[in-house]
Amino acid sequence: MTSSAHSAVYPLKVIQRSVPRVLSIAGSDPSGGAGIQADLKSIAANGGYGMAAITALTVQNTQGVTAVHVPPVEFLRQQLDAISDDITVDAVKIGMLGDATVIAEVRRWLGEVRPAVVVLDPVMIATSGDRLLAESAEAALRQLLPLADLVTPNLPELAMLLGEPEASDWATALEQGKRLAAACGNTVLVKGGHLQGASCPDALVNTGGLLSQDVVEIPGERVETRNSHGTGCSLSSAMATAMARLGDWESALRVVKPWLQEALAQSAVLEVGKGNGPVHHFHAYQHSLRPGDFAVRMWEAAQTELAAIYGLDFIQGLQSGGLDEGQFTYYLAQDALYLNGYSRVLARASALAPSEAEQLFWARGSQMCLEVESELHRNWLNGRQASGERGPVTKAYVDHLMAASASGSYPVLLAAILPCYWLYAEVGQQLHHGYLAAGASAEHPYAEWLRTYADEEFAEATRKAIDITDAAAQAASPAERTAMMEAFSGSCRYETAFFDAPRLHG
C-alpha cells in the first residue's frame, strides 16, 4: 500500500448536495439489519437517495450467518455500469465484497467512474463472529484500501488489516489507526465499540493533512443493548451520505455519531429477532406524524374499552329494550350532571384553542351540552325519581377532565375530551343500527333515545373533534403525545365505567 495512490488518483473534491445520490456496493442481509438493507435505511435516514449493487447473497438472521453465495462477477459489473451510465453517483459506500474477483471488479469501476466520496467498510467478520470475506481475498482488500477516502474498520478488522493483535485499549487502537492511515494515504475512522467500559469514543485519523488535526476524537457513552446487528454498515453508509451533504468528515461524524447512538438506544422498540437485533434507523421519525397517524393510535387504544362496553349488561339491555327503567333513569341523571362539568371543560378548550375556527367549535360544543343534550335528559327525567348528586364514577370522570384542563396543554385536554365524542358516537351508532335491524319497533321503551344516536350533526361534530385532536398531536412534543395517550386512555376507561355505573348503583 502506498500513500501516493489516493492523492494522485482520487483528489477529494466534494460537491455538497442537499439530497446526495449514494450507492452502496455490498452484500444482502435478508433479515434487514445489515448489509444493503441497513445501508439503504441509513442513507435515507441521513437525507440521501440510496442505490444498491449487490455483491453477495447471505443466509442470515439476528443469530448468525449460515451461508454466503457470491453471484457471477459479470452480474455485478452489469449492476454497476447500469447505475453509473444513467445516474450521477455523489458518494459510494463499499461493504461486503466476498472474494478477490469481486474486489477486482469494484476497483475497475472506481477507476472509470471516480466518485467524489468513497467510504470503505472492510467487512471481514460479522457481529456474530462469522467470516464474511474469504481468507484468499484479504490481500486484494488491502490493495483496495488506498482508493477510499474513508476506511471504517472495527477493531478486529483494523488488527487483521495491519497483521497485528487486536487493540485492547483506546490508545492502542488510535496508534493502529494512524499506521493504517499512513499506509493507505486516507482517513481512518477508529471505532471504540469493541472496547470495554462506559465510554465509546470514535476518532477520525489522518496523517496527510486532510483533517484539521491528525486525530479528531468524538467522545460518546456506550449504549447498553444487545441490538448491534449492522452497526458498522449503518455507520459507514451514514458517513458517506453526511459527507456528501456537509463537505467534511468531522462535520459528518458529529452528525452521524449521535444519530447512531440513538438508533442503538431505541433498538428495543423494533423487537426483531431472538439474537443480536438491528438498530432503529428511523428513530428520529417516530416523533413525526402524518395526518391521521395519531387518530389511528387512539382508535387502536380504544378497542379494549369498546369491547368491554359492548359486553356490558346495560348496553345489551338498552339495545334489546329489556333494560331496567331505574337503571336508565340513574344513567340519564348522572349524564346530565356529567354534561354540566363537560361543558366547562369544552369552554376551557375554546379558551386554549389556537385558531378562531377551533374556538368556535369547542364553544358550540359547550353550548350544546347545556342546551340540547340537557333538554333531552330533562324530558325523560320529568316526573321520575332520580338522585341529584354525582355518583362516584361521574365525579371521578369529571375530576379527570378537570385535571386535564388544569394542565394548560391544549393537546392533552383535547385527548381527554375526545372519548365522550368518539366512543359515545360509536356505541350509539351500533345501538341505533341494532335497533333498526330488529325492526325499529315503536314499542321499544328507549326508541326515542336510540333515534338520537342517528343525529348527523353529532356525527359530523365527532369527526371534526377527531381531526382537531389529530392535528394538535402533530404539533405537540413527544412528551405531550405521551400525556395525550394517557389522558385519552383514562377517559376511555371512564366511559366504560360510566355505562356500567347503573348496574353497580343497584
LUMNUZA-671273 format. One record per residue (C-alpha): residue in three letters; chain; z, x, y. Coordinates in nm, 2 decimals. Last residue first. Example, Ala and Ser with C-alpha at 12.3 -4.5 7.8 and 13.67 -1.06 7.14 Angstrom:
ATOM:SER:A:0.71:1.37:-0.11
ATOM:ALA:A:0.78:1.23:-0.45
# end
This chain:
ATOM:GLY:A:4.21:-7.84:-0.11
ATOM:HIS:A:4.17:-7.59:0.16
ATOM:LEU:A:4.04:-7.34:-0.10
ATOM:ARG:A:3.75:-7.57:-0.17
ATOM:PRO:A:3.68:-7.62:0.20
ATOM:ALA:A:3.69:-7.24:0.25
ATOM:ASP:A:3.40:-7.16:0.02
ATOM:PHE:A:3.13:-7.20:0.28
ATOM:PHE:A:3.33:-6.99:0.53
ATOM:ALA:A:3.40:-6.72:0.27
ATOM:THR:A:3.02:-6.68:0.21
ATOM:GLU:A:2.95:-6.66:0.58
ATOM:TYR:A:3.25:-6.42:0.62
ATOM:ARG:A:3.08:-6.19:0.37
ATOM:CYS:A:2.76:-6.20:0.57
ATOM:SER:A:2.95:-6.13:0.89
ATOM:GLY:A:3.10:-5.81:0.73
ATOM:SER:A:2.76:-5.70:0.61
ATOM:PHE:A:2.62:-5.73:0.96
ATOM:ALA:A:2.91:-5.55:1.12
ATOM:GLU:A:2.89:-5.26:0.87
ATOM:MET:A:2.51:-5.25:0.90
ATOM:MET:A:2.53:-5.23:1.27
ATOM:ALA:A:2.80:-4.96:1.26
ATOM:THR:A:2.57:-4.74:1.05
ATOM:ARG:A:2.29:-4.82:1.30
ATOM:GLU:A:2.52:-4.72:1.59
ATOM:ALA:A:2.59:-4.38:1.42
ATOM:PRO:A:2.21:-4.32:1.37
ATOM:SER:A:2.16:-4.40:1.74
ATOM:ALA:A:2.00:-4.73:1.85
ATOM:ALA:A:1.65:-4.79:1.99
ATOM:GLN:A:1.50:-4.89:1.66
ATOM:ALA:A:1.82:-5.10:1.58
ATOM:ALA:A:1.77:-5.29:1.91
ATOM:ALA:A:1.42:-5.38:1.80
ATOM:ASP:A:1.55:-5.51:1.46
ATOM:THR:A:1.81:-5.72:1.64
ATOM:ILE:A:1.55:-5.87:1.87
ATOM:ASP:A:1.32:-5.95:1.59
ATOM:ILE:A:1.59:-6.11:1.38
ATOM:ALA:A:1.71:-6.32:1.67
ATOM:LYS:A:1.35:-6.43:1.73
ATOM:ARG:A:1.30:-6.54:1.37
ATOM:THR:A:1.63:-6.73:1.39
ATOM:ALA:A:1.52:-6.90:1.71
ATOM:GLU:A:1.20:-7.01:1.55
ATOM:ALA:A:1.39:-7.16:1.25
ATOM:PHE:A:1.62:-7.33:1.50
ATOM:GLU:A:1.33:-7.49:1.68
ATOM:GLU:A:1.17:-7.58:1.35
ATOM:ASP:A:1.45:-7.82:1.26
ATOM:ALA:A:1.44:-7.86:0.88
ATOM:TYR:A:1.81:-7.79:0.85
ATOM:THR:A:1.89:-8.10:1.05
ATOM:ARG:A:1.75:-8.30:0.76
ATOM:LEU:A:2.04:-8.19:0.54
ATOM:TRP:A:2.29:-8.33:0.78
ATOM:GLU:A:2.12:-8.67:0.78
ATOM:ALA:A:2.10:-8.67:0.41
ATOM:TYR:A:2.46:-8.59:0.35
ATOM:PRO:A:2.56:-8.91:0.17
ATOM:HIS:A:2.23:-8.92:-0.02
ATOM:GLU:A:2.15:-9.29:-0.01
ATOM:ALA:A:1.83:-9.22:0.19
ATOM:SER:A:1.70:-9.04:-0.12
ATOM:ALA:A:1.48:-8.74:-0.04
ATOM:GLY:A:1.31:-8.75:-0.38
ATOM:ALA:A:1.49:-8.46:-0.55
ATOM:ALA:A:1.23:-8.21:-0.42
ATOM:LEU:A:1.30:-8.32:-0.07
ATOM:TYR:A:1.68:-8.25:-0.11
ATOM:GLY:A:1.60:-7.92:-0.28
ATOM:HIS:A:1.38:-7.82:0.01
ATOM:HIS:A:1.65:-7.92:0.25
ATOM:LEU:A:1.91:-7.71:0.06
ATOM:GLN:A:1.68:-7.41:0.05
ATOM:GLN:A:1.61:-7.43:0.42
ATOM:GLY:A:1.98:-7.47:0.50
ATOM:VAL:A:2.07:-7.16:0.29
ATOM:GLU:A:1.80:-6.95:0.47
ATOM:ALA:A:1.89:-7.09:0.82
ATOM:TYR:A:2.26:-7.03:0.77
ATOM:LEU:A:2.20:-6.69:0.63
ATOM:TRP:A:1.98:-6.59:0.93
ATOM:TYR:A:2.14:-6.75:1.23
ATOM:CYS:A:2.51:-6.70:1.14
ATOM:PRO:A:2.40:-6.37:0.98
ATOM:LEU:A:2.27:-6.24:1.31
ATOM:ILE:A:2.58:-6.23:1.53
ATOM:ALA:A:2.74:-5.92:1.38
ATOM:ALA:A:2.41:-5.73:1.39
ATOM:LEU:A:2.36:-5.84:1.75
ATOM:LEU:A:2.71:-5.71:1.85
ATOM:VAL:A:2.63:-5.38:1.69
ATOM:PRO:A:2.30:-5.35:1.88
ATOM:TYR:A:2.47:-5.44:2.22
ATOM:SER:A:2.75:-5.19:2.18
ATOM:GLY:A:3.05:-5.27:2.40
ATOM:SER:A:3.28:-5.26:2.10
ATOM:ALA:A:3.45:-5.57:2.24
ATOM:SER:A:3.18:-5.80:2.12
ATOM:ALA:A:3.20:-5.65:1.77
ATOM:ALA:A:3.57:-5.72:1.78
ATOM:MET:A:3.51:-6.07:1.90
ATOM:LEU:A:3.28:-6.13:1.61
ATOM:HIS:A:3.54:-6.01:1.35
ATOM:ASP:A:3.80:-6.22:1.53
ATOM:VAL:A:3.57:-6.53:1.50
ATOM:TYR:A:3.54:-6.46:1.12
ATOM:ALA:A:3.91:-6.41:1.07
ATOM:LYS:A:4.00:-6.73:1.26
ATOM:THR:A:3.75:-6.94:1.07
ATOM:VAL:A:3.87:-6.79:0.74
ATOM:PRO:A:4.23:-6.85:0.82
ATOM:GLY:A:4.18:-7.21:0.93
ATOM:ARG:A:4.13:-7.30:1.30
ATOM:GLU:A:4.34:-7.59:1.41
ATOM:GLY:A:4.21:-7.93:1.50
ATOM:SER:A:4.25:-8.06:1.14
ATOM:ALA:A:4.03:-8.35:1.05
ATOM:GLN:A:4.08:-8.72:1.00
ATOM:ARG:A:3.76:-8.92:1.03
ATOM:GLY:A:3.69:-9.17:1.31
ATOM:ASN:A:3.41:-8.96:1.47
ATOM:LEU:A:3.38:-8.65:1.25
ATOM:TRP:A:3.01:-8.71:1.18
ATOM:ASN:A:2.91:-8.77:1.54
ATOM:ARG:A:3.14:-8.49:1.67
ATOM:HIS:A:2.97:-8.23:1.44
ATOM:LEU:A:2.62:-8.33:1.56
ATOM:GLU:A:2.73:-8.31:1.92
ATOM:SER:A:2.88:-7.97:1.86
ATOM:GLU:A:2.54:-7.84:1.75
ATOM:VAL:A:2.35:-7.98:2.04
ATOM:GLU:A:2.58:-7.90:2.33
ATOM:LEU:A:2.82:-7.62:2.29
ATOM:CYS:A:2.63:-7.42:2.03
ATOM:MET:A:2.30:-7.49:2.21
ATOM:GLN:A:2.44:-7.34:2.53
ATOM:SER:A:2.53:-7.01:2.36
ATOM:GLY:A:2.18:-7.00:2.21
ATOM:ARG:A:2.03:-7.05:2.55
ATOM:ALA:A:2.23:-6.77:2.69
ATOM:TRP:A:2.12:-6.55:2.40
ATOM:PHE:A:1.75:-6.62:2.47
ATOM:LEU:A:1.79:-6.59:2.85
ATOM:GLN:A:1.94:-6.25:2.83
ATOM:GLU:A:1.68:-6.14:2.58
ATOM:ALA:A:1.40:-6.24:2.82
ATOM:GLU:A:1.58:-6.08:3.11
ATOM:SER:A:1.59:-5.75:2.94
ATOM:PRO:A:1.87:-5.51:2.85
ATOM:ALA:A:2.11:-5.77:2.69
ATOM:LEU:A:2.48:-5.69:2.75
ATOM:ALA:A:2.55:-6.01:2.94
ATOM:SER:A:2.35:-6.23:2.70
ATOM:ALA:A:2.53:-6.07:2.41
ATOM:ARG:A:2.86:-6.17:2.57
ATOM:ALA:A:2.73:-6.53:2.61
ATOM:LEU:A:2.65:-6.52:2.23
ATOM:VAL:A:3.00:-6.41:2.17
ATOM:ARG:A:3.14:-6.70:2.37
ATOM:SER:A:2.92:-6.95:2.19
ATOM:TYR:A:3.05:-6.81:1.86
ATOM:GLY:A:3.40:-6.89:1.96
ATOM:ASN:A:3.32:-7.26:2.02
ATOM:LEU:A:3.09:-7.25:1.72
ATOM:TYR:A:3.39:-7.16:1.50
ATOM:LEU:A:3.59:-7.46:1.61
ATOM:ALA:A:3.30:-7.69:1.54
ATOM:ASP:A:3.24:-7.52:1.20
ATOM:GLN:A:3.61:-7.57:1.11
ATOM:ALA:A:3.58:-7.94:1.17
ATOM:LEU:A:3.25:-7.95:0.98
ATOM:TYR:A:3.39:-7.78:0.68
ATOM:TYR:A:3.70:-7.99:0.68
ATOM:THR:A:3.49:-8.31:0.68
ATOM:PHE:A:3.27:-8.17:0.40
ATOM:GLN:A:3.58:-8.10:0.19
ATOM:GLY:A:3.72:-8.45:0.26
ATOM:GLU:A:3.38:-8.61:0.17
ATOM:ASP:A:3.39:-8.45:-0.18
ATOM:LEU:A:3.05:-8.30:-0.26
ATOM:GLY:A:2.84:-8.51:-0.50
ATOM:GLY:A:2.54:-8.53:-0.28
ATOM:SER:A:2.34:-8.30:-0.51
ATOM:GLN:A:2.28:-8.02:-0.25
ATOM:LEU:A:2.62:-8.06:-0.08
ATOM:GLY:A:2.78:-8.04:-0.42
ATOM:GLN:A:2.59:-7.72:-0.51
ATOM:ILE:A:2.68:-7.57:-0.17
ATOM:PHE:A:3.05:-7.65:-0.21
ATOM:ASP:A:3.06:-7.55:-0.57
ATOM:LEU:A:2.95:-7.20:-0.47
ATOM:GLY:A:2.67:-7.03:-0.66
ATOM:TYR:A:2.42:-7.04:-0.38
ATOM:ILE:A:2.67:-6.87:-0.16
ATOM:ALA:A:2.73:-6.58:-0.41
ATOM:ALA:A:2.35:-6.52:-0.43
ATOM:LEU:A:2.33:-6.51:-0.06
ATOM:GLU:A:2.62:-6.27:-0.04
ATOM:THR:A:2.45:-6.03:-0.28
ATOM:GLN:A:2.12:-6.06:-0.10
ATOM:ALA:A:2.24:-5.98:0.25
ATOM:ALA:A:2.21:-5.60:0.22
ATOM:GLU:A:1.84:-5.64:0.12
ATOM:TRP:A:1.78:-5.86:0.43
ATOM:MET:A:1.96:-5.61:0.65
ATOM:ARG:A:1.76:-5.32:0.52
ATOM:VAL:A:1.44:-5.52:0.57
ATOM:ALA:A:1.53:-5.60:0.93
ATOM:PHE:A:1.59:-5.23:0.98
ATOM:ASP:A:1.24:-5.15:0.88
ATOM:GLY:A:1.07:-5.43:1.07
ATOM:PRO:A:0.93:-5.22:1.35
ATOM:ARG:A:0.92:-4.86:1.23
ATOM:LEU:A:1.25:-4.67:1.22
ATOM:SER:A:1.33:-4.30:1.28
ATOM:HIS:A:1.66:-4.17:1.16
ATOM:GLN:A:1.52:-4.11:0.81
ATOM:TYR:A:1.25:-3.91:0.98
ATOM:ALA:A:1.46:-3.59:1.03
ATOM:HIS:A:1.54:-3.59:0.66
ATOM:PHE:A:1.17:-3.56:0.58
ATOM:HIS:A:1.18:-3.25:0.36
ATOM:HIS:A:1.48:-3.36:0.16
ATOM:VAL:A:1.53:-3.06:-0.07
ATOM:PRO:A:1.44:-3.08:-0.44
ATOM:GLY:A:1.67:-3.11:-0.74
ATOM:ASN:A:1.81:-2.84:-0.97
ATOM:GLY:A:1.88:-3.04:-1.28
ATOM:LYS:A:1.90:-3.41:-1.37
ATOM:GLY:A:1.62:-3.52:-1.15
ATOM:VAL:A:1.57:-3.67:-0.80
ATOM:GLU:A:1.87:-3.85:-0.63
ATOM:LEU:A:1.69:-3.83:-0.29
ATOM:VAL:A:2.01:-3.86:-0.08
ATOM:ALA:A:2.15:-3.55:-0.25
ATOM:SER:A:1.90:-3.34:-0.05
ATOM:GLN:A:2.05:-3.41:0.29
ATOM:ALA:A:2.23:-3.08:0.33
ATOM:LEU:A:1.93:-2.89:0.18
ATOM:ALA:A:1.69:-3.06:0.42
ATOM:GLU:A:1.95:-2.99:0.70
ATOM:GLN:A:1.94:-2.62:0.62
ATOM:LEU:A:1.56:-2.63:0.61
ATOM:TRP:A:1.53:-2.78:0.95
ATOM:PRO:A:1.79:-2.54:1.09
ATOM:LYS:A:1.58:-2.25:0.96
ATOM:VAL:A:1.24:-2.38:1.06
ATOM:VAL:A:1.29:-2.40:1.44
ATOM:ARG:A:1.46:-2.06:1.49
ATOM:LEU:A:1.22:-1.92:1.23
ATOM:ALA:A:0.91:-2.02:1.43
ATOM:SER:A:1.05:-1.89:1.76
ATOM:GLU:A:1.11:-1.56:1.60
ATOM:TRP:A:0.77:-1.55:1.43
ATOM:ASP:A:0.56:-1.60:1.74
ATOM:GLY:A:0.28:-1.85:1.85
ATOM:LEU:A:0.46:-2.18:1.86
ATOM:ARG:A:0.23:-2.42:1.67
ATOM:ALA:A:0.05:-2.18:1.44
ATOM:MET:A:0.38:-2.00:1.38
ATOM:ALA:A:0.55:-2.34:1.30
ATOM:THR:A:0.29:-2.42:1.04
ATOM:ALA:A:0.30:-2.09:0.86
ATOM:MET:A:0.69:-2.09:0.88
ATOM:ALA:A:0.70:-2.44:0.73
ATOM:SER:A:0.48:-2.32:0.44
ATOM:SER:A:0.71:-2.03:0.38
ATOM:LEU:A:1.03:-2.23:0.39
ATOM:SER:A:0.92:-2.51:0.17
ATOM:CYS:A:0.78:-2.28:-0.10
ATOM:GLY:A:1.11:-2.08:-0.09
ATOM:THR:A:1.33:-2.39:-0.11
ATOM:GLY:A:1.12:-2.54:-0.40
ATOM:HIS:A:1.42:-2.65:-0.60
ATOM:SER:A:1.74:-2.59:-0.40
ATOM:ASN:A:1.93:-2.90:-0.50
ATOM:ARG:A:2.25:-2.77:-0.65
ATOM:THR:A:2.42:-2.80:-0.31
ATOM:GLU:A:2.67:-2.61:-0.10
ATOM:VAL:A:2.48:-2.53:0.22
ATOM:ARG:A:2.54:-2.18:0.33
ATOM:GLU:A:2.60:-2.13:0.70
ATOM:GLY:A:2.34:-1.96:0.92
ATOM:PRO:A:2.27:-1.65:1.12
ATOM:ILE:A:1.92:-1.56:1.25
ATOM:GLU:A:1.86:-1.19:1.24
ATOM:VAL:A:1.57:-1.03:1.43
ATOM:VAL:A:1.53:-0.68:1.29
ATOM:ASP:A:1.29:-0.42:1.43
ATOM:GLN:A:1.31:-0.56:1.78
ATOM:SER:A:1.09:-0.78:2.00
ATOM:LEU:A:0.87:-0.82:1.69
ATOM:LEU:A:0.52:-0.69:1.63
ATOM:GLY:A:0.63:-0.33:1.69
ATOM:GLY:A:0.54:-0.18:1.35
ATOM:THR:A:0.88:-0.16:1.19
ATOM:ASN:A:0.91:-0.53:1.11
ATOM:VAL:A:1.20:-0.73:0.97
ATOM:LEU:A:1.26:-1.10:1.03
ATOM:ALA:A:1.61:-1.19:0.91
ATOM:ASP:A:1.78:-1.48:0.74
ATOM:PRO:A:2.16:-1.53:0.72
ATOM:CYS:A:2.35:-1.74:0.46
ATOM:SER:A:2.72:-1.73:0.53
ATOM:ALA:A:2.98:-1.88:0.30
ATOM:GLY:A:2.97:-1.61:0.04
ATOM:GLN:A:2.74:-1.49:-0.24
ATOM:LEU:A:2.38:-1.37:-0.19
ATOM:HIS:A:2.07:-1.54:-0.33
ATOM:GLY:A:2.01:-1.74:-0.01
ATOM:GLY:A:2.02:-1.44:0.22
ATOM:LYS:A:1.65:-1.43:0.30
ATOM:VAL:A:1.45:-1.13:0.43
ATOM:LEU:A:1.14:-1.24:0.61
ATOM:VAL:A:0.90:-0.94:0.61
ATOM:THR:A:0.66:-0.87:0.89
ATOM:ASN:A:0.35:-0.65:0.83
ATOM:GLY:A:0.25:-0.29:0.78
ATOM:CYS:A:0.28:-0.32:0.40
ATOM:ALA:A:0.48:-0.01:0.33
ATOM:ALA:A:0.69:-0.03:0.65
ATOM:ALA:A:0.76:-0.40:0.59
ATOM:LEU:A:0.86:-0.33:0.23
ATOM:ARG:A:1.10:-0.05:0.33
ATOM:LYS:A:1.25:-0.26:0.61
ATOM:GLY:A:1.31:-0.55:0.38
ATOM:GLN:A:1.48:-0.32:0.13
ATOM:GLU:A:1.71:-0.20:0.41
ATOM:LEU:A:1.78:-0.56:0.51
ATOM:ALA:A:1.88:-0.65:0.15
ATOM:THR:A:2.11:-0.35:0.13
ATOM:ALA:A:2.29:-0.46:0.44
ATOM:TRP:A:2.31:-0.82:0.31
ATOM:ASP:A:2.48:-0.74:-0.01
ATOM:SER:A:2.40:-0.74:-0.39
ATOM:ALA:A:2.04:-0.62:-0.34
ATOM:GLU:A:1.83:-0.65:-0.66
ATOM:PRO:A:1.76:-0.31:-0.83
ATOM:GLU:A:1.45:-0.14:-0.72
ATOM:GLY:A:1.08:-0.15:-0.81
ATOM:LEU:A:0.99:-0.24:-0.45
ATOM:LEU:A:0.81:-0.56:-0.53
ATOM:MET:A:1.07:-0.64:-0.80
ATOM:ALA:A:1.35:-0.59:-0.56
ATOM:LEU:A:1.19:-0.83:-0.30
ATOM:GLU:A:1.13:-1.08:-0.58
ATOM:PRO:A:1.49:-1.08:-0.68
ATOM:LEU:A:1.60:-1.11:-0.31
ATOM:ASN:A:1.36:-1.40:-0.22
ATOM:PRO:A:1.03:-1.29:-0.10
ATOM:THR:A:0.87:-1.42:0.23
ATOM:VAL:A:0.59:-1.20:0.35
ATOM:LEU:A:0.45:-1.25:0.70
ATOM:ASP:A:0.12:-1.14:0.84
ATOM:ALA:A:-0.04:-1.11:0.50
ATOM:LEU:A:-0.33:-0.88:0.40
ATOM:PRO:A:-0.08:-0.59:0.33
ATOM:LEU:A:0.08:-0.80:0.05
ATOM:LEU:A:-0.24:-0.84:-0.16
ATOM:GLN:A:-0.22:-0.49:-0.31
ATOM:ARG:A:0.14:-0.57:-0.43
ATOM:LEU:A:0.00:-0.89:-0.60
ATOM:ALA:A:-0.26:-0.69:-0.79
ATOM:ALA:A:0.02:-0.46:-0.92
ATOM:GLU:A:0.22:-0.76:-1.03
ATOM:ALA:A:-0.07:-0.92:-1.22
ATOM:SER:A:0.00:-0.77:-1.56
ATOM:GLU:A:0.35:-0.91:-1.55
ATOM:ALA:A:0.20:-1.26:-1.54
ATOM:LEU:A:0.34:-1.46:-1.24
ATOM:LEU:A:0.55:-1.77:-1.27
ATOM:ARG:A:0.85:-1.64:-1.47
ATOM:ASP:A:1.12:-1.90:-1.53
ATOM:GLY:A:1.46:-1.83:-1.37
ATOM:SER:A:1.52:-2.19:-1.27
ATOM:THR:A:1.46:-2.10:-0.91
ATOM:ALA:A:1.11:-1.99:-1.02
ATOM:ILE:A:1.02:-1.62:-1.06
ATOM:MET:A:0.71:-1.44:-0.93
ATOM:VAL:A:0.61:-1.64:-0.62
ATOM:PRO:A:0.52:-1.38:-0.36
ATOM:ASP:A:0.54:-1.61:-0.06
ATOM:LEU:A:0.25:-1.49:0.15
ATOM:VAL:A:0.21:-1.62:0.51
ATOM:VAL:A:-0.13:-1.57:0.67
ATOM:VAL:A:-0.20:-1.67:1.03
ATOM:ALA:A:-0.52:-1.61:1.21
ATOM:PRO:A:-0.75:-1.68:0.91
ATOM:ARG:A:-0.99:-1.41:0.82
ATOM:VAL:A:-1.26:-1.62:0.65
ATOM:GLU:A:-1.45:-1.36:0.45
ATOM:GLY:A:-1.17:-1.12:0.37
ATOM:LEU:A:-0.93:-1.39:0.30
ATOM:TRP:A:-1.17:-1.55:0.05
ATOM:ARG:A:-1.22:-1.22:-0.14
ATOM:ARG:A:-0.84:-1.15:-0.15
ATOM:VAL:A:-0.78:-1.50:-0.28
ATOM:GLU:A:-1.04:-1.44:-0.56
ATOM:ALA:A:-0.87:-1.11:-0.65
ATOM:ILE:A:-0.53:-1.28:-0.67
ATOM:VAL:A:-0.68:-1.55:-0.90
ATOM:THR:A:-0.82:-1.28:-1.13
ATOM:ALA:A:-0.49:-1.10:-1.14
ATOM:ASP:A:-0.29:-1.39:-1.27
ATOM:GLY:A:-0.07:-1.69:-1.17
ATOM:LEU:A:-0.12:-1.71:-0.79
ATOM:MET:A:0.19:-1.91:-0.69
ATOM:GLY:A:0.22:-1.92:-0.31
ATOM:ILE:A:-0.01:-1.84:-0.03
ATOM:LYS:A:0.04:-2.02:0.31
ATOM:VAL:A:-0.26:-2.02:0.54
ATOM:ALA:A:-0.28:-2.09:0.91
ATOM:ASP:A:-0.54:-2.22:1.16
ATOM:VAL:A:-0.80:-2.31:0.90
ATOM:THR:A:-1.12:-2.45:1.07
ATOM:ILE:A:-1.26:-2.71:0.83
ATOM:ASP:A:-1.60:-2.76:0.67
ATOM:ASP:A:-1.71:-2.43:0.51
ATOM:SER:A:-1.34:-2.33:0.50
ATOM:ILE:A:-1.24:-2.62:0.27
ATOM:ALA:A:-1.53:-2.62:0.04
ATOM:ASP:A:-1.51:-2.24:0.01
ATOM:LEU:A:-1.15:-2.25:-0.10
ATOM:GLN:A:-1.20:-2.53:-0.36
ATOM:GLN:A:-1.52:-2.38:-0.50
ATOM:ARG:A:-1.35:-2.04:-0.54
ATOM:LEU:A:-1.05:-2.20:-0.71
ATOM:PHE:A:-1.29:-2.36:-0.96
ATOM:GLU:A:-1.46:-2.03:-1.03
ATOM:VAL:A:-1.12:-1.89:-1.11
ATOM:PRO:A:-1.11:-2.10:-1.42
ATOM:PRO:A:-0.79:-2.31:-1.43
ATOM:VAL:A:-0.45:-2.14:-1.48
ATOM:HIS:A:-0.22:-2.35:-1.70
ATOM:VAL:A:0.15:-2.30:-1.70
ATOM:ALA:A:0.40:-2.45:-1.94
ATOM:THR:A:0.77:-2.53:-1.98
ATOM:VAL:A:0.91:-2.48:-1.63
ATOM:GLY:A:1.27:-2.58:-1.56
ATOM:GLN:A:1.53:-2.85:-1.52
ATOM:THR:A:1.41:-3.01:-1.20
ATOM:ASN:A:1.07:-3.07:-1.35
ATOM:GLN:A:0.79:-2.85:-1.49
ATOM:VAL:A:0.46:-2.84:-1.66
ATOM:THR:A:0.25:-2.62:-1.43
ATOM:LEU:A:-0.10:-2.63:-1.30
ATOM:ALA:A:-0.23:-2.32:-1.13
ATOM:THR:A:-0.43:-2.21:-0.83
ATOM:ILE:A:-0.46:-2.54:-0.64
ATOM:ALA:A:-0.62:-2.53:-0.30
ATOM:ALA:A:-0.43:-2.75:-0.06
ATOM:MET:A:-0.46:-2.90:0.29
ATOM:GLY:A:-0.18:-3.00:0.53
ATOM:TYR:A:-0.21:-3.11:0.89
ATOM:GLY:A:0.09:-2.97:1.08
ATOM:GLY:A:0.39:-3.11:1.26
ATOM:ASN:A:0.68:-2.95:1.08
ATOM:ALA:A:0.75:-3.24:0.84
ATOM:ALA:A:0.37:-3.25:0.76
ATOM:ILE:A:0.36:-2.88:0.67
ATOM:SER:A:0.69:-2.91:0.47
ATOM:LYS:A:0.56:-3.21:0.27
ATOM:LEU:A:0.23:-3.04:0.20
ATOM:ASP:A:0.41:-2.72:0.09
ATOM:ALA:A:0.66:-2.91:-0.14
ATOM:GLN:A:0.37:-3.07:-0.33
ATOM:ILE:A:0.17:-2.75:-0.34
ATOM:GLY:A:0.45:-2.56:-0.51
ATOM:ALA:A:0.80:-2.71:-0.53
ATOM:GLY:A:0.98:-3.04:-0.55
ATOM:GLY:A:0.71:-3.29:-0.65
ATOM:SER:A:0.79:-3.33:-1.02
ATOM:PRO:A:0.43:-3.25:-1.10
ATOM:ASP:A:0.46:-2.90:-0.94
ATOM:SER:A:0.11:-2.76:-0.86
ATOM:GLY:A:0.04:-2.40:-0.79
ATOM:ALA:A:-0.05:-2.24:-0.46
ATOM:ILE:A:-0.30:-2.19:-0.18
ATOM:SER:A:-0.16:-2.40:0.10
ATOM:LEU:A:-0.39:-2.45:0.40
ATOM:VAL:A:-0.26:-2.54:0.74
ATOM:ARG:A:-0.45:-2.72:1.02
ATOM:PRO:A:-0.23:-2.69:1.32
ATOM:VAL:A:-0.13:-3.01:1.51
ATOM:SER:A:-0.02:-2.90:1.86
ATOM:ARG:A:-0.23:-2.59:1.83
ATOM:GLN:A:-0.14:-2.23:1.93
ATOM:ILE:A:-0.42:-1.98:1.88
ATOM:VAL:A:-0.26:-1.68:1.70
ATOM:LYS:A:-0.43:-1.35:1.73
ATOM:LEU:A:-0.26:-1.11:1.48
ATOM:PRO:A:-0.51:-0.83:1.40
ATOM:TYR:A:-0.63:-0.87:1.04
ATOM:VAL:A:-0.85:-0.59:0.92
ATOM:ALA:A:-0.72:-0.28:1.11
ATOM:SER:A:-0.36:-0.40:1.17
ATOM:HIS:A:-0.32:-0.51:0.81
ATOM:ALA:A:-0.47:-0.21:0.63
ATOM:SER:A:-0.30:0.05:0.84
ATOM:SER:A:0.04:0.04:0.68
ATOM:THR:A:-0.09:0.14:0.34
ATOM:MET:A:0.00:0.00:0.00
# end
